Structures are given as C-alpha cells and as structure tokens.
Amino acid sequence: MIWLAWRRHRLPIIVTGGALVVLGVWMALVAHSFEVALHTRAPQGCLERLPRCNGLSHGWLGSQSQAGYIDLLLFLVPCLVGVALGAPLVAGELQRHTNRVAWTQGISRSRWLVIDWLVVGLSAAVMVGLLQVVVQWWSGHVLVNFLETAPLPGTFRIVPRLFGITGIVPIVYTLFAFSLGAALGAIFRRVGWAVVGTLVGYGSATALLVLNIRPYHLAPPVFVPSQAPIGVAFSGQTKWTLGFGYRFIPGAPNAAGTVAANEIAQRCQRHAYGGDYSSLLRCLTAHKVEAGTLYQPTSHYWALQWGEAGIYVIAVAVLFGLTLWAVRRWKA
C-alpha cells in the first residue's frame, strides 16, 4: 500500500523536490557573489558594508535584488509546497475516480487516507526540512554580512522578516498548508477550490499569528520604561520592537481596579489639551502608570518558535480529523 501511494503521488513530489533543489542552487550562487563582493576593495571613502559600495551588481537582476527575491520566495515555500501536494491529495483522487480502485481492493477509506497522507505529507516536511539546512546557512552568511546590522550571528532572527524562514516553523507551516489543502479538497472535492481556499486560509492564519499571537501571547514581551537606558538593557543583542505602550508601575497599588493601563493613558491624552506633555505625565503619574516600549528580545526566539509550532501542530491534527471525517462520508 505504501509503494502504491508513492507510485500515485511520486510525480508531484519529485517535481516539488526538484524545484527546491533549484532554489538551493540559486541561493548558493547568489551567496557566492556576496562572498566575492566581501573581498572586493571598496572605493576610498565608502563604507564596505553598504551594498552600493561593496562591488555588488545592481538592477532587478543584480545580486542584491536576487537576494531580496529569494528572501520573499522563502516565505512562500511552505504555502506553495502545501498547495502543490495537499490540494490534489484527496480532491484529485475523487476527480480521477482512482479512489474507487483502492476501495474495491478491500482497503478501508481510513487506511487509504492515512497512508496517502503520511507518504505525501512527510515527504513535503522532509524536503522543506532539508531546505532549512541551506536557509540557516544563507541567513547567517548572506543576511548578517550584507542585509542586516546584527552584531552577532544568529541574534537577528527574532525579527519578523527572518523568523518565519528560520528554525523549525517552516516545517510546521508546510504541514499546516498541506493539511489545509487536503481538508478543503475532501470537503469541496475540487482541486481548484482547494487551492484558493488554502491560499486564503494560510494567509489569514499567518497574518493572525504575526500581528497578534506571536508578539504578545507566546512569550511575555519585555517592557522598557521611557526613562530606562534601552541601549544598555539590550546590549549585545538584536530585539524585535513591538511599539509604544503603558503599564502600571510595578509594586504600586492599582487604584483603577480592572481598568487597563492603556485605557487610562488614553483618558490622560484626551485631557492633555493642546498636546501639553507635562500635563500628560502628571496624569499618568497620578494613576501610577508609566510609558515605555515593548520588545521581544532575541532570547525569546526559541520560545516563540516552539510556541508557534505547537499551535500549528494542533491545527494539523484538527485538519487531519476533518479530512478523515469528510472522506468517510463520501459515497463510493
């Protein structure tokens, strides 16, 4: 049964794997051009780390532009792999009526789905996992030296631009997109609808994670008061700045009861007529509220990675159960 599943799905798996190999080779070639530029003597009076001064080719086909294209493509890889292999997993079988061949050979629908799902889903996860080996090298070699300003290798990956393409989350992203495509294919019974639904669902889930859940709920953000020496507090590491906020002063009694600090700050801002900053500060001090900036420091990188991966693993389990339920309801 496993061999039969592989024979039925080997073409899209091989094509997807070949595309990822091409991407890896492209990354190696661009990285080589950056390596050459690193050893190119910069013009006098020009900072060697600046891309426009370090000998890199420019234009829409230049090395720097290609690095940007690769960076964007790496964000899309989990979704594209999931769509390519997940959407036709069940819907394609139904449209070609090949499911009936398996069902008439004494194979239950549940066993048929489980084996197909594992063969194709694990293949997708393994391929993206192997690509991650190249991505880790790419992000630490090219992006640190040329596109980022992190002082130490590995300390910059907390920022959203790189968080989603490093670590373990791209693998679970792929499994989520694959599971979503398979579930929608089982429900809609059309590959096209499954593809569209997967793209919309994956994009919506990603936006929710990046904008709301990841910044504030997977690991407690660090609050630095406006008067604190921020540079000293985060010396030697790169941080993900979440924005400006308010909190009650630690140790001070909360006279406002259950009212949030941000709500009190909004009231104080409304009463600070004419933008009177001193009046705003007096109001905040009277309510034991202080202003500051929220950060996710680089030390929270793996906590965020594992937390986000856990959410997607639960979603994968739910989607697999939904797919199984839909398949068992099909009429042969």
C-alpha positions as CSV (number, residue, x, y, z in Angstrom):
1,M,0.0,0.0,0.0
2,I,2.8,2.4,0.8
3,W,4.5,1.6,-2.5
4,L,1.2,2.1,-4.4
5,A,0.7,5.5,-2.7
6,W,4.3,6.5,-3.7
7,R,3.7,5.5,-7.3
8,R,0.5,7.5,-7.5
9,H,2.0,10.7,-6.0
10,R,5.6,10.4,-7.0
11,L,5.4,12.9,-9.9
12,P,4.3,16.0,-7.9
13,I,6.7,15.0,-5.1
14,I,9.7,14.7,-7.5
15,V,8.7,18.0,-9.3
16,T,8.4,19.8,-5.9
17,G,11.7,18.4,-4.7
18,G,13.4,19.4,-8.0
19,A,12.1,23.0,-7.6
20,L,13.5,23.2,-4.1
21,V,16.9,21.9,-5.3
22,V,16.9,24.7,-7.9
23,L,16.1,27.2,-5.2
24,G,19.0,25.9,-3.1
25,V,21.4,26.1,-6.0
26,W,20.2,29.7,-6.8
27,M,20.9,30.6,-3.1
28,A,24.4,29.2,-3.3
29,L,25.2,31.1,-6.5
30,V,23.9,34.4,-5.0
31,A,25.8,33.7,-1.8
32,H,29.0,33.2,-3.9
33,S,28.5,36.7,-5.5
34,F,28.2,38.2,-2.0
35,E,31.3,36.4,-0.9
36,V,33.2,37.8,-3.8
37,A,31.9,41.3,-3.0
38,L,33.0,40.9,0.6
39,H,36.6,40.6,-0.5
40,T,36.3,43.4,-3.1
41,R,38.2,46.5,-2.2
42,A,35.7,49.3,-1.6
43,P,36.3,52.8,-3.1
44,Q,38.1,55.2,-0.9
45,G,35.7,57.0,1.5
46,C,33.0,54.4,1.0
47,L,31.8,52.1,3.7
48,E,32.4,48.5,2.6
49,R,29.3,47.1,4.3
50,L,27.0,49.3,2.3
51,P,25.6,47.3,-0.7
52,R,26.1,50.2,-3.1
53,C,29.8,50.4,-2.3
54,N,30.9,46.8,-2.0
55,G,31.0,45.7,-5.6
56,L,27.6,44.0,-5.8
57,S,25.8,44.2,-9.1
58,H,22.6,46.1,-9.1
59,G,19.4,46.4,-11.1
60,W,16.4,44.0,-11.0
61,L,18.8,41.1,-11.9
62,G,21.6,42.2,-9.6
63,S,22.9,40.2,-6.7
64,Q,21.2,42.3,-4.1
65,S,17.9,42.2,-5.9
66,Q,18.1,38.4,-6.3
67,A,18.8,38.1,-2.5
68,G,15.5,40.0,-2.0
69,Y,13.6,37.7,-4.3
70,I,15.0,34.7,-2.5
71,D,14.1,36.1,0.9
72,L,10.5,36.7,-0.3
73,L,10.3,33.2,-2.0
74,L,11.4,31.5,1.2
75,F,8.3,33.0,2.9
76,L,6.1,31.4,0.2
77,V,7.8,28.0,0.1
78,P,5.7,26.3,2.9
79,C,2.4,27.5,1.4
80,L,3.4,26.6,-2.2
81,V,4.6,23.2,-1.3
82,G,1.5,22.6,0.8
83,V,-0.8,23.7,-2.0
84,A,1.1,21.7,-4.7
85,L,0.9,18.4,-2.7
86,G,-2.1,18.9,-0.3
87,A,-4.8,20.3,-2.5
88,P,-4.8,17.4,-5.0
89,L,-4.2,14.7,-2.4
90,V,-7.9,13.9,-1.9
91,A,-9.7,16.1,-4.5
92,G,-7.5,14.8,-7.3
93,E,-8.3,11.2,-6.4
94,L,-12.0,11.9,-6.5
95,Q,-11.9,13.8,-9.8
96,R,-9.9,11.0,-11.4
97,H,-12.1,8.3,-9.6
98,T,-8.9,6.5,-8.6
99,N,-10.2,6.2,-5.1
100,R,-12.6,3.6,-6.2
101,V,-9.8,1.3,-7.3
102,A,-8.4,1.2,-3.8
103,W,-11.7,0.9,-2.1
104,T,-12.7,-2.1,-4.2
105,Q,-9.5,-3.9,-3.2
106,G,-10.5,-4.4,0.3
107,I,-8.7,-1.3,1.6
108,S,-10.7,0.8,4.1
109,R,-11.1,4.5,3.4
110,S,-9.4,5.4,6.7
111,R,-6.3,3.3,5.9
112,W,-6.2,4.6,2.3
113,L,-6.3,8.2,3.6
114,V,-3.8,7.7,6.4
115,I,-1.2,6.1,4.2
116,D,-1.6,8.7,1.4
117,W,-1.4,11.5,3.9
118,L,1.7,10.2,5.6
119,V,3.6,9.4,2.4
120,V,3.0,12.8,0.8
121,G,2.9,14.9,4.0
122,L,6.1,13.5,5.4
123,S,7.8,13.9,2.0
124,A,6.8,17.6,2.0
125,A,8.1,18.0,5.6
126,V,11.4,16.3,4.8
127,M,12.0,18.3,1.7
128,V,11.4,21.6,3.4
129,G,13.5,20.4,6.4
130,L,16.4,19.7,4.1
131,L,16.0,23.2,2.5
132,Q,16.1,24.6,6.1
133,V,19.7,23.5,6.3
134,V,20.6,25.7,3.4
135,V,18.4,28.5,4.7
136,Q,20.1,28.5,8.1
137,W,23.5,28.9,6.3
138,W,22.0,31.5,3.9
139,S,20.5,33.7,6.7
140,G,23.7,33.6,8.8
141,H,26.1,34.1,5.8
142,V,24.4,36.5,3.4
143,L,21.9,38.4,5.5
144,V,24.1,39.0,8.5
145,N,27.0,40.3,6.5
146,F,25.1,42.4,4.0
147,L,21.4,42.9,4.6
148,E,21.2,43.2,8.4
149,T,23.1,45.1,11.2
150,A,23.0,42.4,13.9
151,P,26.3,42.4,15.8
152,L,26.4,38.7,16.4
153,P,25.4,35.8,14.0
154,G,22.0,34.4,15.0
155,T,20.8,37.3,17.1
156,F,18.8,38.9,14.4
157,R,16.4,36.0,13.6
158,I,13.8,37.2,16.1
159,V,12.6,39.9,13.7
160,P,9.5,39.0,11.6
161,R,11.4,39.3,8.3
162,L,13.5,36.3,9.2
163,F,11.6,34.5,12.0
164,G,9.3,32.7,9.5
165,I,12.1,31.3,7.3
166,T,14.4,30.1,10.0
167,G,14.2,27.5,12.8
168,I,11.6,24.8,12.8
169,V,8.5,26.8,12.0
170,P,8.8,26.5,8.1
171,I,8.4,22.7,8.5
172,V,5.2,23.0,10.5
173,Y,4.0,25.8,8.2
174,T,4.3,23.3,5.4
175,L,2.4,20.6,7.2
176,F,-0.3,23.1,8.0
177,A,-0.7,24.2,4.4
178,F,-0.6,20.6,3.3
179,S,-3.3,19.6,5.8
180,L,-5.4,22.6,5.0
181,G,-5.3,21.7,1.3
182,A,-6.1,18.1,1.9
183,A,-9.1,19.0,4.1
184,L,-10.5,21.6,1.7
185,G,-10.0,19.1,-1.1
186,A,-12.0,16.5,0.8
187,I,-14.8,19.0,1.5
188,F,-15.0,20.8,-1.8
189,R,-14.0,17.8,-4.0
190,R,-12.4,20.2,-6.5
191,V,-8.6,20.9,-6.7
192,G,-9.1,24.5,-7.8
193,W,-11.3,25.4,-4.9
194,A,-8.9,23.6,-2.5
195,V,-6.0,25.7,-3.9
196,V,-7.9,29.0,-3.5
197,G,-9.1,28.1,0.0
198,T,-5.6,27.0,1.1
199,L,-4.0,30.3,-0.1
200,V,-6.7,32.4,1.7
201,G,-6.6,30.3,4.8
202,Y,-2.9,30.1,5.1
203,G,-2.5,33.8,4.5
204,S,-5.2,34.6,7.2
205,A,-3.6,32.3,9.7
206,T,-0.1,33.8,9.1
207,A,-1.4,37.3,9.5
208,L,-3.2,36.4,12.8
209,L,0.0,34.8,14.2
210,V,2.4,37.6,13.1
211,L,0.2,40.6,14.1
212,N,-1.5,39.4,17.3
213,I,-0.4,36.0,18.7
214,R,3.3,35.9,18.2
215,P,4.1,39.4,19.6
216,Y,2.2,39.2,22.8
217,H,0.9,35.7,23.7
218,L,3.6,33.1,23.1
219,A,6.3,34.8,25.3
220,P,5.8,37.8,27.6
221,P,7.2,40.9,25.9
222,V,9.8,43.0,27.8
223,F,8.7,46.4,28.8
224,V,11.4,49.1,29.0
225,P,10.3,52.4,30.6
226,S,11.0,55.5,28.5
227,Q,13.5,56.7,31.1
228,A,15.5,53.4,31.1
229,P,18.8,53.2,29.2
230,I,17.4,51.0,26.4
231,G,20.8,50.5,24.7
232,V,22.3,49.2,28.0
233,A,19.3,47.0,28.7
234,F,19.6,45.2,25.4
235,S,23.4,45.4,24.9
236,G,24.8,42.9,22.5
237,Q,21.6,41.6,21.1
238,T,19.0,42.4,18.5
239,K,15.4,42.9,19.6
240,W,12.0,42.9,17.9
241,T,10.4,46.3,18.7
242,L,6.6,45.9,19.2
243,G,5.8,49.5,19.8
244,F,4.9,52.1,22.4
245,G,2.8,51.1,25.4
246,Y,1.8,51.7,29.0
247,R,1.8,49.6,32.2
248,F,1.1,50.1,35.9
249,I,4.3,50.9,37.8
250,P,5.5,47.6,39.4
251,G,4.7,47.5,43.1
252,A,2.3,50.4,43.0
253,P,-1.3,49.7,44.0
254,N,-3.7,49.8,41.1
255,A,-6.2,52.4,42.2
256,A,-8.2,52.0,38.9
257,G,-9.3,48.4,39.7
258,T,-9.7,46.4,36.5
259,V,-9.2,49.3,34.1
260,A,-6.2,48.7,31.7
261,A,-3.2,50.9,31.8
262,N,-3.7,51.8,28.1
263,E,-7.2,52.9,28.7
264,I,-6.0,55.2,31.5
265,A,-3.3,56.6,29.2
266,Q,-6.0,57.3,26.5
267,R,-8.0,59.3,29.1
268,C,-4.9,61.2,30.1
269,Q,-4.2,62.0,26.5
270,R,-7.7,63.4,26.0
271,H,-7.3,65.7,29.0
272,A,-3.8,66.9,27.9
273,Y,-5.2,69.8,26.0
274,G,-3.0,71.3,23.3
275,G,-0.5,68.5,23.5
276,D,0.7,69.5,26.9
277,Y,3.2,66.8,27.6
278,S,3.8,67.8,31.2
279,S,0.1,67.6,31.9
280,L,0.0,64.1,30.4
281,L,2.9,63.0,32.6
282,R,1.2,64.3,35.7
283,C,-1.9,62.4,34.9
284,L,-0.1,59.2,34.2
285,T,1.9,59.6,37.5
286,A,-1.2,60.2,39.5
287,H,-2.7,56.9,38.2
288,K,0.6,55.0,38.7
289,V,1.0,54.4,35.0
290,E,4.3,54.7,33.1
291,A,5.1,54.8,29.4
292,G,7.6,52.7,27.6
293,T,8.4,50.4,24.7
294,L,7.6,46.7,24.3
295,Y,10.3,44.3,22.9
296,Q,10.7,40.7,22.2
297,P,14.4,40.1,22.9
298,T,16.4,37.6,20.9
299,S,16.5,35.3,24.0
300,H,12.8,34.6,23.3
301,Y,13.5,33.2,19.8
302,W,13.1,29.5,20.6
303,A,10.2,30.1,23.0
304,L,8.4,31.8,20.1
305,Q,9.4,29.1,17.7
306,W,8.2,26.2,19.8
307,G,5.0,28.0,20.8
308,E,4.1,28.8,17.3
309,A,5.0,25.3,16.1
310,G,2.7,23.9,18.8
311,I,-0.2,25.9,17.6
312,Y,0.2,24.7,14.1
313,V,0.7,21.1,15.2
314,I,-2.7,21.2,16.9
315,A,-4.2,22.8,13.8
316,V,-2.7,20.0,11.6
317,A,-4.3,17.3,13.9
318,V,-7.7,19.0,13.7
319,L,-7.5,19.3,9.9
320,F,-6.5,15.7,9.5
321,G,-9.5,14.7,11.6
322,L,-11.7,16.9,9.4
323,T,-10.3,15.3,6.3
324,L,-10.9,11.8,7.6
325,W,-14.4,12.7,8.6
326,A,-15.1,14.1,5.1
327,V,-13.7,11.1,3.3
328,R,-15.7,8.6,5.4
329,R,-18.9,10.4,4.3
330,W,-18.2,10.1,0.6
331,K,-20.4,8.0,-1.5
332,A,-18.4,5.4,-3.4
